[in-house]
Amino acid sequence: MSQTSSLLALAACTALAPGLALAQRGARAVSLAIQPRAGDTIRTRIDQRMQVTVTRRVGNSDTSLTMTSSMMVLARNVVQSVDDSGATVLVITDSVVVSESGGAGMPVPEELRRALQGKRMRVRMTREGATRLLDSPDQLAQGAQTFMAQMPAMLPGHPVAPGDTWSHAMTIPITGQPEAGGTGTVHTVFRLDSLTSSGERAFISMRGTVDRDSSAAEMAEGVKRTSTGSVTGGLQFDRKRGWLNDAETTIVVKSVLHKASDQDQPPMRFQIRVTQRMRTTKKLR
């Protein structure tokens, strides 16, 4: 339930287990909404991998540097209350493991691991799956708050049938950009691909774009940037329990920086790829 520094958004790959569910032409519309039962404890695992590649031309050849960071979070989600608009959940991070390679300065440092380990926070989840932080008793650092408590809406606000689509947009910070403070808007189209024969489990695919907000951060004088981005993913939703069983997203943002006043200076290219997977590992009554 969460999201990268930023992303959280929102957060893949393709529709999960497409061969296990049957989409029937003309099937009745069903509700897909976050609605667990008060008192439920849902154990989740979040795996996030971020890869930043910087490429610039030196002499007659391109030189690239790739930095990678990974984070794994095991958490308990205690459902404190449920109403018609969503649920209030206490998130307890039991275990956090991080690693990095390729260079210093990656956005998942040891400090973030310490900030998350053993912490508790209350979040509000809407029926569409969007989350926001209600309070942070342990005074989480801003980066840790963003990672754990920001997730964009992924579910529709109305009944849908197999083959139906819906869309959401969300502004998120883009971690790993060449300058701090950058944001982007994720425009995503979701599709209900199929339901199991019992109708208890739904398989959803997602695809969209990331629009970079160039005005969100100051850049060096004369430096211009162009950016493109994409998001792909897949969700598996448990209608009986009212919870996402599995959600995987991949966001790729490519940026080119160049000096308009110096056409002889080669541009610098950045590619940020963030893959995040959240899955339910065990549910307790």
C-alpha positions in Angstrom: 0.0 0.0 0.0 2.2 2.7 -0.7 4.3 4.3 -2.9 8.1 5.4 -3.8 9.1 8.4 -2.6 7.0 9.4 -4.5 5.4 7.3 -6.3 3.6 5.9 -4.9 1.8 5.7 -6.4 1.3 4.7 -7.5 2.8 1.8 -8.4 3.0 -3.3 -13.3 4.1 -5.3 -15.7 1.1 -7.0 -17.3 -2.2 -8.4 -16.2 -1.5 -11.1 -13.7 -2.2 -14.8 -14.5 -4.4 -13.9 -17.6 -5.0 -17.6 -18.3 -6.6 -18.2 -14.9 -9.7 -16.1 -15.4 -12.5 -16.1 -18.0 -13.9 -12.8 -19.3 -17.4 -13.3 -20.5 -19.0 -11.1 -23.2 -21.9 -9.4 -21.7 -21.0 -10.2 -18.1 -22.7 -8.1 -15.4 -20.9 -5.2 -13.9 -19.3 -5.8 -10.5 -18.0 -3.5 -7.8 -14.2 -3.2 -7.2 -13.7 -1.2 -4.0 -11.3 -1.2 -1.0 -13.6 -2.4 1.8 -11.9 -4.7 4.3 -13.5 -5.6 7.6 -12.7 -3.7 10.8 -10.3 -5.7 12.9 -8.6 -7.4 9.9 -4.8 -7.6 10.0 -3.3 -7.9 6.5 0.4 -8.7 6.1 2.0 -7.2 3.0 5.4 -7.2 1.3 6.6 -4.3 -0.8 9.6 -4.7 -3.1 10.9 -1.6 -4.9 13.8 -1.4 -7.3 15.1 1.9 -8.8 17.6 2.2 -11.5 19.1 5.5 -12.6 21.2 5.7 -15.8 23.1 8.8 -16.7 24.6 9.0 -20.2 26.8 11.8 -21.7 29.1 12.1 -24.6 32.8 12.2 -23.9 34.9 12.6 -27.0 33.6 10.4 -29.7 31.7 7.9 -27.5 28.9 7.8 -25.0 29.7 7.1 -21.4 27.0 5.7 -19.1 26.8 5.3 -15.3 24.1 3.2 -13.8 23.1 3.3 -10.1 20.6 0.8 -8.6 18.8 0.7 -5.3 16.4 -1.8 -3.8 14.1 -1.9 -0.8 12.0 -4.6 0.7 9.4 -3.8 3.4 7.3 -6.2 5.4 4.4 -4.6 7.1 1.2 -5.3 9.0 -2.0 -3.3 8.0 -4.4 -3.2 10.9 -7.9 -2.1 9.8 -9.1 0.2 12.5 -12.4 1.3 11.0 -14.5 1.1 7.8 -17.2 3.4 6.4 -18.9 4.1 3.1 -15.9 6.2 1.9 -13.1 3.8 2.7 -11.0 2.5 5.6 -8.6 3.8 8.3 -5.6 1.6 8.6 -2.7 1.4 11.0 0.5 0.5 9.1 3.3 -1.1 11.1 6.6 -1.7 9.4 8.2 -4.9 10.8 11.2 -5.3 8.6 13.1 -3.1 6.1 16.0 -4.2 3.9 17.9 -1.9 1.5 20.8 -2.2 -0.9 22.4 0.0 -3.5 25.2 -0.3 -6.1 26.9 1.8 -8.7 27.4 5.0 -6.8 26.5 7.1 -3.8 23.5 9.4 -3.6 20.8 7.0 -4.5 17.3 7.8 -3.1 17.1 4.7 -0.9 19.9 5.2 1.6 20.5 3.5 5.0 18.9 6.6 6.7 15.6 5.7 5.0 15.7 2.2 6.3 16.2 3.4 9.8 13.4 5.9 9.4 11.0 3.1 8.4 12.1 0.2 10.6 9.5 -0.5 13.3 7.5 2.6 12.7 3.7 3.1 12.9 1.4 5.4 11.0 -2.3 5.8 10.3 -3.4 6.2 6.7 -6.8 6.7 5.1 -7.6 4.6 2.1 -10.4 5.5 -0.2 -12.6 2.9 -1.8 -10.7 3.6 -5.1 -7.4 2.8 -3.4 -5.8 6.2 -2.9 -4.1 6.7 0.4 -3.1 9.7 2.5 -1.2 10.0 5.8 -3.4 10.9 8.8 -0.7 11.0 11.4 2.8 9.9 12.1 3.4 9.3 15.9 7.0 8.4 15.3 7.7 11.6 13.3 8.7 9.9 10.1 11.1 11.7 7.8 9.4 13.1 4.7 11.0 10.5 2.4 9.7 7.7 4.5 6.2 9.2 4.7 6.1 9.4 0.9 7.3 5.8 0.4 4.7 4.3 2.8 1.7 6.6 2.6 1.2 7.8 -1.0 -0.6 5.6 -3.4 -2.7 6.8 -6.3 -6.3 5.6 -6.9 -6.4 2.5 -9.0 -9.9 1.2 -8.8 -13.1 2.6 -10.4 -15.7 4.6 -8.5 -18.5 2.7 -10.2 -19.3 -0.9 -11.2 -17.5 -2.3 -14.2 -17.7 -5.4 -16.4 -14.9 -7.3 -18.1 -13.5 -5.1 -20.9 -14.5 -1.8 -19.3 -11.9 0.9 -18.7 -11.5 3.8 -16.3 -8.8 6.4 -15.8 -7.0 8.3 -13.0 -4.4 11.1 -12.8 -2.1 11.9 -9.9 0.8 14.4 -9.4 3.8 12.7 -7.9 7.4 13.6 -7.0 9.9 12.0 -9.4 12.8 10.5 -7.4 16.2 10.3 -9.0 15.8 13.3 -11.3 18.9 15.4 -12.0 17.6 18.1 -9.8 15.5 18.0 -6.6 11.9 19.0 -6.3 10.7 17.7 -9.7 7.2 16.5 -10.1 5.2 14.7 -12.7 1.6 13.8 -13.5 0.7 10.2 -14.1 -2.2 9.7 -16.5 -3.3 6.0 -16.3 -6.0 4.0 -18.0 -7.1 0.8 -16.2 -8.9 -2.1 -17.8 -10.8 -5.0 -16.1 -9.4 -7.8 -18.1 -11.3 -10.7 -16.5 -12.8 -12.3 -13.4 -12.5 -15.8 -12.0 -15.4 -18.1 -12.6 -16.7 -17.3 -9.0 -16.3 -13.6 -9.5 -14.2 -13.3 -6.3 -11.0 -12.2 -8.0 -10.5 -9.6 -10.6 -7.5 -9.1 -13.0 -6.7 -5.6 -14.0 -4.1 -4.1 -16.4 -2.9 -0.6 -16.5 -1.0 1.6 -19.0 -0.3 5.3 -19.1 2.1 8.3 -19.4 4.1 10.5 -17.2 4.1 14.2 -17.9 7.1 16.1 -16.4 6.5 19.5 -14.8 9.5 21.5 -15.8 8.5 24.5 -13.7 8.6 22.5 -10.5 12.3 22.9 -10.0 14.9 25.6 -10.8 17.6 24.7 -13.3 20.9 26.2 -14.2 20.6 29.2 -16.4 20.3 28.3 -20.1 19.7 24.6 -19.4 16.6 23.2 -21.0 15.0 19.8 -20.5 12.7 17.5 -22.4 11.1 14.5 -20.8 8.9 11.5 -21.6 7.6 8.8 -19.4 5.4 5.7 -19.3 3.7 3.5 -16.7 2.6 -0.1 -17.0 1.3 -2.5 -14.6 -1.2 -5.2 -13.4 -3.4 -5.7 -10.3 -5.1 -8.6 -8.8 -8.0 -7.6 -6.6 -9.8 -9.8 -4.0 -13.5 -8.8 -4.1 -14.4 -11.0 -1.2 -11.9 -9.4 1.2 -12.0 -5.9 -0.4 -8.2 -5.7 -0.8 -5.5 -5.7 -3.4 -3.8 -9.1 -3.4 -1.0 -8.1 -5.8 -0.1 -4.9 -7.5 3.0 -4.3 -9.7 3.9 -1.1 -11.5 6.8 0.0 -13.6 7.4 3.7 -14.2 10.1 4.9 -16.7 11.0 8.5 -17.1 13.6 9.7 -19.7 15.0 13.2 -19.6 17.4 15.1 -21.9 19.3 18.2 -20.6 21.1 20.5 -22.9 22.3 24.1 -23.1 20.4 26.1 -25.7 23.2 28.7 -25.8 25.9 26.1 -26.5 25.0 23.8 -29.4 28.5 22.3 -29.3 28.0 20.9 -25.8 26.5 17.4 -26.0 23.3 16.8 -24.1 23.1 14.7 -20.9 20.5 11.9 -20.7 18.8 10.5 -17.7 16.6 7.4 -17.4 14.9 6.5 -14.2 13.1 3.1 -14.0 11.1 2.4 -10.8 9.5 -1.0 -10.3 7.4 -1.6 -7.3 5.4 -4.7 -6.2 3.0 -4.9 -3.3 1.5 -8.3 -2.4 -0.4 -9.8 0.4 1.6 -12.4 2.2 -0.8 -13.5 4.9 -4.2 -12.4 6.3 -5.2 -12.9 9.9 -8.7 -12.8 11.3 
